[in-house]
Amino acid sequence: MSAHNWISHRTSMSTRAPSAPLRRRSPLHSVRWACFSLCLVAASAAPAWAVVPEVQDGGGFFKPETIAKVNDILATIGEKHHKDLLIETYETVPADKVEAVKAMDKEARSKFFQEWANSRARRRRVEGIYVLVSKTPPHLQIEVGKQTEKKAFTVEDRSKLREILISAFGKKEYDRGLLEAAQFVAKAFDDNLGSSKAESKK
């Protein structure tokens, strides 16, 4: 599974105060407006996270307590390194693609899942790692952002992550696989970027 370059589209909005008739304003009004302006500046300066790193278990693979534990790990990764690990599972492929996927050969099916994963990663604006798991047909797709792959999470790291998940899932030990995968990604980011906040985003 080769990594593709994910494109993130960012938009910015400027907020303009509405015009009002000229009139004498009370000192209290001025204070309130000043406080509002300061709050607006502070909000604009805060980083806008593209996605909440989490497990979206539409396929019903994992126990709620495992998901909660892994979500804590993913949140820590985001806080420390400004990187995402988003994991989405599905019962099956989109309804309008079911018959087409059934008719695909191995190569075409692999391409389909790669394109689906990349589409989901772009839609969710992932900056880091995206994992897609399908129950029927069974398939695991891991995509890593181009910049992330340079240092934060290398090709070798991705291969190891795949091994962890395939090994556990093949034994139907889904919760163990999920937890070990999240722990591995957290350690890889720490080892590759340092345990303090990383300097770069995807």
C-alpha positions as CSV (number, residue, x, y, z in Angstrom):
1,M,0.0,0.0,0.0
2,S,1.7,3.2,-1.1
3,A,1.3,6.5,0.6
4,H,-0.4,9.3,-1.4
5,N,0.0,13.0,-0.9
6,W,-3.1,14.2,0.9
7,I,-4.3,17.7,0.1
8,S,-5.7,19.8,2.9
9,H,-8.0,22.7,2.0
10,R,-8.0,25.4,4.6
11,T,-10.3,28.4,4.6
12,S,-10.1,31.5,6.6
13,M,-12.9,33.9,7.5
14,S,-12.5,37.5,8.6
15,T,-15.0,38.8,11.1
16,R,-16.2,42.3,10.6
17,A,-18.2,44.2,13.3
18,P,-21.5,45.5,11.9
19,S,-21.8,49.2,11.4
20,A,-24.0,51.1,13.9
21,P,-25.5,54.6,14.0
22,L,-23.1,57.1,15.6
23,R,-24.1,57.7,19.1
24,R,-22.5,58.4,22.4
25,R,-21.4,55.1,24.0
26,S,-21.1,54.5,27.7
27,P,-17.8,53.5,29.3
28,L,-19.3,50.1,30.1
29,H,-20.2,49.5,26.5
30,S,-16.6,50.3,25.5
31,V,-15.2,47.9,28.0
32,R,-17.5,45.2,26.8
33,W,-16.5,45.8,23.2
34,A,-12.8,45.7,24.1
35,C,-13.3,42.4,25.9
36,F,-15.2,41.0,22.9
37,S,-12.4,42.1,20.6
38,L,-9.7,40.5,22.8
39,C,-11.6,37.2,22.9
40,L,-12.0,37.3,19.1
41,V,-8.3,37.8,18.6
42,A,-7.5,35.0,21.0
43,A,-9.9,32.7,19.2
44,S,-8.3,33.6,15.9
45,A,-4.9,32.9,17.2
46,A,-5.8,29.4,18.5
47,P,-4.8,26.5,16.2
48,A,-7.7,25.1,14.2
49,W,-7.6,21.3,14.4
50,A,-8.7,19.6,11.2
51,V,-10.0,16.5,12.8
52,V,-10.5,15.0,16.3
53,P,-8.2,12.0,16.3
54,E,-10.4,9.1,17.4
55,V,-11.7,5.6,16.6
56,Q,-14.9,5.6,14.6
57,D,-16.1,2.0,14.9
58,G,-18.9,1.7,12.4
59,G,-17.9,-2.0,11.8
60,G,-18.4,-2.9,15.4
61,F,-15.0,-4.5,16.0
62,F,-14.1,-3.1,19.4
63,K,-15.3,-2.9,23.0
64,P,-16.3,0.6,24.2
65,E,-13.7,0.6,27.0
66,T,-11.0,-0.2,24.5
67,I,-12.1,2.6,22.2
68,A,-12.0,5.0,25.2
69,K,-8.5,3.9,26.2
70,V,-7.2,4.3,22.6
71,N,-8.9,7.7,22.2
72,D,-6.9,8.9,25.2
73,I,-3.7,7.8,23.5
74,L,-4.7,9.5,20.2
75,A,-5.5,12.7,22.1
76,T,-2.1,12.7,23.7
77,I,-0.4,12.2,20.3
78,G,-2.3,15.2,19.0
79,E,-1.3,17.4,21.9
80,K,2.3,16.4,21.9
81,H,3.0,16.2,18.2
82,H,0.2,17.9,16.3
83,K,-0.4,14.7,14.4
84,D,-3.6,12.7,13.8
85,L,-4.3,9.0,13.9
86,L,-7.8,8.5,12.7
87,I,-9.2,4.9,12.6
88,E,-12.5,4.2,10.8
89,T,-14.1,0.8,10.5
90,Y,-17.0,-0.2,8.3
91,E,-19.4,-3.1,8.1
92,T,-18.9,-3.1,4.3
93,V,-18.1,-0.7,1.4
94,P,-20.6,2.1,0.5
95,A,-23.9,0.7,-0.6
96,D,-23.6,1.9,-4.2
97,K,-20.2,0.1,-4.6
98,V,-21.1,-3.3,-3.1
99,E,-21.7,-5.1,-6.4
100,A,-18.9,-3.4,-8.2
101,V,-16.4,-4.4,-5.5
102,K,-17.6,-8.0,-5.5
103,A,-16.8,-8.2,-9.2
104,M,-13.3,-6.7,-8.8
105,D,-10.1,-8.7,-9.1
106,K,-7.4,-8.4,-6.4
107,E,-5.6,-5.5,-8.1
108,A,-8.7,-3.5,-8.7
109,R,-10.0,-4.1,-5.2
110,S,-6.7,-2.9,-3.7
111,K,-6.9,0.3,-5.8
112,F,-10.5,0.8,-4.7
113,F,-9.7,0.7,-1.0
114,Q,-6.6,2.9,-1.5
115,E,-8.8,5.5,-3.2
116,W,-11.5,5.2,-0.6
117,A,-9.0,5.6,2.2
118,N,-7.4,8.7,0.6
119,S,-10.8,10.2,0.0
120,R,-11.8,9.7,3.6
121,A,-8.5,11.1,4.8
122,R,-9.0,14.3,2.7
123,R,-12.6,14.6,3.7
124,R,-11.7,14.4,7.4
125,R,-8.6,16.6,6.8
126,V,-6.2,14.1,8.5
127,E,-2.7,15.4,9.2
128,G,-0.8,12.2,9.9
129,I,-2.1,8.6,9.7
130,Y,-5.5,7.3,8.5
131,V,-6.5,3.7,9.0
132,L,-9.6,2.1,7.2
133,V,-10.9,-1.3,8.2
134,S,-13.6,-3.1,6.3
135,K,-15.4,-6.2,7.7
136,T,-17.0,-7.4,4.4
137,P,-14.9,-7.8,2.4
138,P,-12.2,-8.0,5.0
139,H,-9.6,-5.3,4.2
140,L,-7.1,-3.1,6.1
141,Q,-5.8,0.1,4.5
142,I,-3.2,2.4,6.1
143,E,-2.3,5.7,4.5
144,V,0.3,8.1,5.8
145,G,0.7,11.7,4.8
146,K,3.7,12.6,2.6
147,Q,5.3,15.0,5.1
148,T,4.5,12.7,8.1
149,E,6.2,9.8,6.2
150,K,9.5,11.8,5.8
151,K,10.3,11.6,9.6
152,A,7.4,11.3,12.0
153,F,6.2,7.9,10.8
154,T,8.3,6.2,8.2
155,V,7.6,3.5,5.6
156,E,9.2,1.0,8.0
157,D,6.9,2.2,10.8
158,R,3.8,1.8,8.6
159,S,4.9,-1.7,7.7
160,K,5.2,-2.5,11.4
161,L,1.8,-1.0,12.2
162,R,0.3,-3.2,9.4
163,E,1.9,-6.3,10.9
164,I,0.5,-5.5,14.4
165,L,-3.0,-5.1,13.1
166,I,-3.0,-8.0,10.6
167,S,-1.5,-10.4,13.2
168,A,-4.2,-9.5,15.9
169,F,-7.1,-9.2,13.5
170,G,-6.3,-12.5,11.9
171,K,-6.8,-14.1,15.3
172,K,-10.0,-12.0,15.9
173,E,-8.2,-10.3,18.8
174,Y,-9.4,-6.9,17.6
175,D,-9.2,-5.0,20.9
176,R,-5.6,-6.2,21.5
177,G,-4.7,-5.2,17.9
178,L,-6.2,-1.7,18.3
179,L,-4.5,-1.0,21.6
180,E,-1.1,-2.3,20.5
181,A,-1.4,-0.3,17.3
182,A,-2.1,3.0,19.1
183,Q,0.7,2.4,21.5
184,F,3.1,1.6,18.7
185,V,2.2,4.8,16.8
186,A,2.6,6.9,20.0
187,K,6.0,5.4,20.6
188,A,7.1,5.9,17.0
189,F,6.1,9.6,17.1
190,D,8.0,10.0,20.4
191,D,11.1,8.2,19.0
192,N,11.1,10.0,15.7
193,L,10.1,13.5,16.9
194,G,11.1,13.5,20.5
195,S,8.8,13.2,23.5
196,S,8.1,16.9,23.6
197,K,5.7,18.8,21.2
198,A,6.8,18.2,17.6
199,E,7.9,21.1,15.5
200,S,6.0,20.2,12.3
201,K,2.6,19.4,11.1
202,K,1.7,17.3,8.1
